């Protein structure tokens, strides 16, 4: 369905305004699909993102600061996110012996198993239905260009 039909607005001040509003609407649409799915696993999107990052470094630990640098959501309270994941047994937290101020994070077997269970949905939901491979690359390039 076309964006302007969904929001019941036919006129926009400019093509840029329409594009920005469409981008915001689409972000919220994609987020709501994922939030509903993650809720079934008692996770937030940010918690899932932390687990995904830690799985990428497994079997090694990673500094909490490095996790924060590569998160999709740049403003999370990483300490609280990790506290919740720790309580669920999905991650381990330790202090770096060489630098006592540095917190190290590592995904547990339980965390790996949970991600493995979630992978089929996540993989299918990441497909942009209706877009070709070429269109997906173009969309990605345009989004990179937008961010400058």
Backbone bond lengths (Angstrom), bond angles and torsions (degrees), N, CA, C in turn:
res aa  C-N    CA-C-N  psi(-1)  N-CA   C-N-CA  omega(-1)  CA-C   N-CA-C  phi
1 X - - - 1.445 - - 1.527 109.41 -
2 X 1.299 116.07 139.88 1.462 120.60 -178.92 1.528 110.38 -69.91
3 X 1.325 114.76 144.07 1.460 122.70 -178.16 1.523 111.88 -54.42
4 X 1.332 116.80 -47.04 1.465 119.71 -177.08 1.531 112.40 -64.89
5 X 1.334 117.26 -27.85 1.469 120.39 176.22 1.530 110.78 -73.05
6 X 1.316 116.08 -38.01 1.464 120.42 -179.14 1.519 110.84 -65.25
7 X 1.330 117.08 -45.16 1.471 119.28 -177.57 1.531 112.25 -91.71
8 X 1.338 115.81 1.39 1.469 122.16 177.00 1.536 112.15 55.38
9 X 1.324 114.08 48.70 1.459 121.02 177.10 1.516 107.93 -137.70
10 X 1.299 116.41 122.74 1.460 121.07 -177.22 1.522 112.79 -98.50
11 X 1.330 117.25 -28.22 1.462 120.39 -176.23 1.524 109.99 -109.92
12 X 1.320 114.88 140.36 1.455 122.49 177.16 1.516 107.69 -131.05
13 X 1.319 116.63 154.30 1.463 120.47 179.76 1.520 111.74 -62.18
14 X 1.352 114.68 -33.25 1.464 119.17 -178.49 1.527 108.94 -161.51
15 X 1.314 115.29 168.59 1.461 120.30 174.94 1.525 109.74 -64.11
16 X 1.343 116.81 -33.89 1.465 120.20 178.31 1.522 111.15 -64.65
17 X 1.326 117.63 -43.52 1.458 120.50 178.99 1.530 109.79 -61.38
18 X 1.319 117.14 -45.02 1.462 120.77 179.29 1.531 110.53 -60.37
19 X 1.324 116.54 -43.60 1.463 120.98 -178.98 1.534 111.28 -63.77
20 X 1.326 116.71 -44.45 1.474 120.53 -179.89 1.529 110.34 -63.55
21 X 1.319 117.06 -46.42 1.467 120.47 179.70 1.530 110.53 -63.42
22 X 1.316 117.12 -39.23 1.464 121.37 178.21 1.531 110.14 -65.15
23 X 1.319 116.66 -40.23 1.460 121.41 178.21 1.530 110.90 -62.97
24 X 1.317 117.48 -45.11 1.466 121.92 178.18 1.527 110.20 -62.89
25 X 1.322 116.40 -46.50 1.464 120.78 179.76 1.534 110.52 -60.15
26 X 1.323 116.96 -45.48 1.459 121.67 -178.12 1.529 110.95 -66.34
27 X 1.316 117.10 -39.70 1.468 120.36 175.55 1.527 110.55 -58.08
28 X 1.312 116.37 -47.16 1.471 120.20 -179.78 1.527 111.40 -64.87
29 X 1.315 117.11 -37.06 1.466 121.34 178.89 1.527 110.62 -63.89
30 X 1.328 116.15 -48.31 1.467 120.42 179.31 1.534 110.18 -64.07
31 X 1.325 116.93 -43.16 1.472 120.92 179.88 1.518 111.91 -60.92
32 X 1.324 117.16 -41.64 1.469 119.33 -178.44 1.526 111.28 -66.57
33 X 1.325 117.82 -35.42 1.464 120.53 175.69 1.523 110.75 -61.93
34 X 1.322 116.06 -45.51 1.457 120.77 -178.85 1.528 112.08 -70.63
35 X 1.328 117.22 -40.80 1.463 120.10 179.90 1.520 111.01 -58.98
36 X 1.317 117.27 -43.26 1.468 120.70 179.49 1.523 110.53 -62.08
37 X 1.321 116.82 -41.18 1.459 120.53 178.97 1.530 111.07 -66.67
38 X 1.323 117.38 -48.05 1.464 120.27 -177.76 1.521 111.75 -64.05
39 X 1.310 116.56 -31.36 1.470 120.80 179.02 1.528 110.75 -60.13
40 X 1.334 116.98 -34.90 1.462 120.99 177.88 1.527 111.80 -60.78
41 X 1.320 116.84 -25.49 1.469 122.81 -179.73 1.527 111.76 -104.05
42 X 1.331 116.96 10.14 1.457 123.45 -179.29 1.530 111.12 57.01
43 X 1.327 115.57 42.32 1.458 122.50 177.87 1.521 109.49 -127.47
44 X 1.311 115.32 157.22 1.459 120.84 168.63 1.523 107.69 -101.42
45 X 1.327 116.51 167.67 1.462 119.83 177.41 1.530 110.52 -61.80
46 X 1.341 116.25 -36.93 1.456 119.69 -179.88 1.535 111.32 -67.20
47 X 1.336 116.88 -39.73 1.463 120.20 177.34 1.524 110.33 -64.18
48 X 1.325 116.20 -42.26 1.461 120.17 177.00 1.528 109.87 -59.86
49 X 1.325 116.94 -42.80 1.454 121.15 -179.25 1.531 110.81 -60.82
50 X 1.339 117.57 -41.75 1.466 120.83 177.56 1.528 109.53 -61.65
51 X 1.327 116.80 -46.10 1.470 120.07 179.35 1.527 111.11 -61.05
52 X 1.310 116.84 -40.91 1.461 122.01 179.46 1.531 111.04 -62.09
53 X 1.310 116.24 -42.90 1.464 121.28 178.90 1.528 110.13 -64.90
54 X 1.327 116.84 -45.47 1.464 120.57 -178.94 1.528 111.42 -65.68
55 X 1.330 116.74 -35.76 1.471 119.39 176.84 1.531 110.00 -62.73
56 X 1.311 116.55 -36.98 1.457 120.71 179.14 1.524 113.05 -64.21
57 X 1.313 118.09 -24.23 1.468 122.57 179.48 1.528 112.45 -99.52
58 X 1.327 116.61 -9.17 1.467 121.31 -177.11 1.523 110.38 -57.31
59 X 1.309 120.85 137.03 1.468 128.33 12.84 1.524 114.15 -92.48
60 X 1.310 118.24 9.16 1.459 121.12 -178.41 1.521 111.55 -83.54
61 X 1.320 115.41 160.71 1.460 122.37 171.50 1.518 108.12 -86.97
62 X 1.316 115.65 162.61 1.466 120.78 177.56 1.521 108.00 -138.31
63 X 1.293 115.64 145.01 1.465 122.04 178.95 1.539 109.13 -67.15
64 X 1.332 115.76 138.98 1.470 120.71 -179.35 1.534 111.23 -56.81
65 X 1.317 117.26 -36.36 1.465 120.40 178.54 1.516 112.38 -62.68
66 X 1.323 116.66 -37.05 1.465 120.44 177.67 1.521 110.96 -67.66
67 X 1.333 116.54 -37.19 1.468 120.14 177.32 1.519 109.19 -61.47
68 X 1.321 115.93 -47.34 1.470 120.30 -178.16 1.526 111.61 -60.76
69 X 1.340 116.93 -36.28 1.469 120.97 -179.12 1.522 112.87 -63.11
70 X 1.331 117.96 -32.29 1.466 120.00 -174.49 1.526 113.40 -106.13
71 X 1.325 117.35 5.84 1.464 119.59 178.62 1.529 110.92 -67.96
72 X 1.312 115.76 147.65 1.461 120.79 178.01 1.519 110.96 -69.21
73 X 1.334 116.93 -35.65 1.460 123.09 176.94 1.522 106.68 -98.67
74 X 1.312 117.64 112.53 1.469 122.17 -171.41 1.531 114.22 -78.75
75 X 1.333 119.10 -7.77 1.458 119.81 -174.41 1.527 114.69 -118.79
76 X 1.305 119.31 34.59 1.454 117.77 -178.86 1.525 111.25 -81.48
77 X 1.319 115.75 155.59 1.457 121.04 169.31 1.521 105.15 -86.43
78 X 1.319 115.98 89.27 1.461 121.49 -171.94 1.520 111.84 -61.30
79 X 1.310 117.28 -34.81 1.468 119.84 179.86 1.526 110.56 -61.04
80 X 1.317 117.16 -47.90 1.475 120.30 179.40 1.519 111.70 -66.51
81 X 1.335 116.77 -40.80 1.467 120.15 176.66 1.523 109.92 -56.63
82 X 1.315 115.67 -46.69 1.469 120.26 -177.95 1.529 111.40 -69.54
83 X 1.326 117.11 -35.18 1.474 119.64 176.07 1.526 110.39 -57.51
84 X 1.330 116.28 -44.49 1.475 120.41 -179.25 1.526 111.45 -67.08
85 X 1.322 116.81 -41.15 1.466 120.65 178.81 1.526 110.78 -67.28
86 X 1.318 116.59 -35.69 1.464 122.07 177.85 1.523 110.27 -64.36
87 X 1.339 116.94 -45.46 1.473 121.55 178.87 1.520 112.05 -61.05
88 X 1.328 116.40 -31.75 1.468 121.01 179.56 1.530 111.89 -82.68
89 X 1.328 116.48 -4.84 1.467 120.30 -179.39 1.520 113.83 75.35
90 X 1.330 117.31 22.59 1.458 121.05 -176.05 1.523 112.95 -94.66
91 X 1.341 116.49 -20.53 1.460 120.76 176.88 1.517 109.36 -137.46
92 X 1.337 114.56 165.26 1.461 122.55 171.54 1.520 106.85 -119.42
93 X 1.335 114.70 149.39 1.464 119.75 178.68 1.524 107.79 -128.66
94 X 1.327 116.26 138.10 1.462 121.06 179.19 1.525 108.83 -144.49
95 X 1.296 115.39 164.74 1.457 121.42 175.59 1.519 108.46 -99.52
96 X 1.308 115.60 137.91 1.460 121.30 178.21 1.528 108.96 -67.42
97 X 1.322 117.22 124.41 1.466 121.75 -179.33 1.527 112.13 -62.62
98 X 1.322 117.62 -30.68 1.463 122.03 -177.90 1.528 112.84 -84.08
99 X 1.329 116.65 -24.66 1.462 121.85 179.08 1.520 107.55 -141.62
100 X 1.316 117.27 96.55 1.467 122.77 -172.15 1.534 113.20 -62.45
101 X 1.327 118.00 -16.68 1.465 119.74 178.66 1.518 111.97 -84.42
102 X 1.312 117.22 -10.94 1.464 121.53 -176.22 1.528 110.68 -92.68
103 X 1.334 115.17 127.48 1.462 122.15 179.06 1.523 108.82 -97.81
104 X 1.328 115.74 129.85 1.464 121.68 178.90 1.519 109.53 -106.48
105 X 1.318 116.26 138.81 1.464 122.51 -179.55 1.517 109.52 -120.47
106 X 1.328 114.96 146.07 1.463 120.84 179.43 1.525 108.53 -149.08
107 X 1.314 116.23 138.29 1.461 120.88 178.28 1.538 109.24 -76.73
108 X 1.315 116.36 144.41 1.462 121.37 178.57 1.525 110.13 -93.92
109 X 1.322 116.02 172.87 1.466 120.39 174.87 1.524 109.78 -59.52
110 X 1.330 117.06 -39.20 1.464 120.58 177.22 1.513 112.29 -60.78
111 X 1.317 116.07 -39.45 1.465 120.32 177.14 1.510 112.09 -66.39
112 X 1.334 115.67 -42.70 1.472 120.20 177.49 1.524 111.08 -62.72
113 X 1.333 116.03 -42.58 1.472 120.30 179.92 1.527 110.91 -63.97
114 X 1.327 116.88 -40.84 1.463 120.44 179.33 1.531 110.65 -63.44
115 X 1.323 117.19 -44.76 1.470 119.96 179.00 1.524 111.10 -63.25
116 X 1.321 116.22 -39.20 1.466 119.87 178.96 1.530 110.55 -61.79
117 X 1.325 116.33 -39.66 1.469 121.33 177.57 1.529 111.31 -66.06
118 X 1.320 116.74 -35.41 1.463 121.95 -177.20 1.527 112.78 -82.40
119 X 1.326 117.68 -22.91 1.467 122.23 -172.89 1.530 115.37 -50.35
120 X 1.338 120.08 -45.50 1.471 117.95 -177.88 1.531 113.51 -57.21
121 X 1.339 117.50 -43.50 1.464 118.87 178.94 1.521 110.95 -67.89
122 X 1.313 115.76 -45.39 1.456 119.38 -177.49 1.525 109.88 -59.90
123 X 1.334 117.19 -43.43 1.463 120.64 179.19 1.527 111.26 -62.73
124 X 1.329 117.05 -42.54 1.469 118.98 -178.86 1.519 111.42 -71.75
125 X 1.335 117.21 -32.23 1.462 119.38 -178.56 1.519 111.97 -77.39
126 X 1.319 116.75 -18.47 1.460 119.28 179.11 1.519 112.23 -81.53
127 X 1.325 117.03 -7.27 1.456 119.82 176.98 1.522 108.71 -76.52
128 X 1.296 115.56 134.93 1.456 120.64 178.14 1.520 107.58 -94.06
129 X 1.318 115.15 90.24 1.463 121.07 -176.72 1.518 111.11 -56.99
130 X 1.290 114.90 134.84 1.452 120.63 177.97 1.517 113.85 91.43
131 X 1.331 117.75 -9.73 1.454 120.30 179.19 1.528 110.12 -107.04
132 X 1.309 115.37 137.88 1.462 119.84 176.81 1.532 109.05 -77.96
133 X 1.314 115.85 169.60 1.468 120.81 176.65 1.535 110.03 -58.16
134 X 1.315 116.38 -43.23 1.465 121.56 179.87 1.537 110.73 -62.80
135 X 1.335 116.95 -42.79 1.462 120.97 179.04 1.529 111.44 -65.37
136 X 1.328 116.49 -37.98 1.470 120.42 177.85 1.522 110.75 -63.04
137 X 1.334 117.09 -41.79 1.463 120.67 177.89 1.528 110.68 -65.63
138 X 1.324 116.94 -40.16 1.457 121.02 177.48 1.533 110.35 -63.29
139 X 1.327 117.05 -45.31 1.464 121.32 178.59 1.527 110.09 -58.59
140 X 1.314 116.63 -46.20 1.462 120.86 179.34 1.532 111.17 -61.47
141 X 1.322 116.43 -43.44 1.470 120.60 177.77 1.531 111.27 -62.40
142 X 1.328 116.75 -41.26 1.465 120.38 179.34 1.529 111.24 -65.56
143 X 1.324 117.24 -38.79 1.461 120.41 178.14 1.529 110.76 -66.91
144 X 1.337 116.54 -39.46 1.473 120.02 175.09 1.524 110.25 -60.55
145 X 1.318 116.24 -43.63 1.468 121.79 -179.34 1.536 110.12 -63.58
146 X 1.332 116.13 -40.97 1.468 121.09 179.21 1.527 111.48 -58.98
147 X 1.327 116.72 -40.96 1.466 121.23 -179.24 1.524 111.80 -76.58
148 X 1.332 116.73 -9.92 1.461 120.69 175.74 1.493 112.35 78.28
